Amino acid sequence: MKEYKLVETAEAGNLPMVVNTWTKVKNFLCKEIDFSKPIVLEMTAKEEKVLTEVHDFLFQEIKFPELHDFFFQEINIFNWFKKKDK
């Protein structure tokens, strides 16, 4: 079924215009977006569960003391250079 839109110009009068695929794509790409409105995501329960699990995995705390001590050990670069020169 074809969609028709009324064109109101001085030359054409009140004639119907066929809305084709290019017009739909152009209207979709060039529509105005109001950035002041909040973005609302509607998720199913399963999607929300997966998102929560991924978030918890990415932001989990390191619970291994040896690993924590390895990452946060003090390094003195100047002593390392002195030892290397000898």
Sequence and secondary structure as in RCSB ss.txt:
>XXXX:A:sequence
MKEYKLVETAEAGNLPMVVNTWTKVKNFLCKEIDFSKPIVLEMTAKEEKVLTEVHDFLFQEIKFPELHDFFFQEI
NIFNWFKKKDK
>XXXX:A:secstr
   EEEEEETTTEEEEEE  HHHHHHHHHT    TTS       HHHHHHHHHHHHHHT     HHHHHHHT   
 HHHHHHHHH 
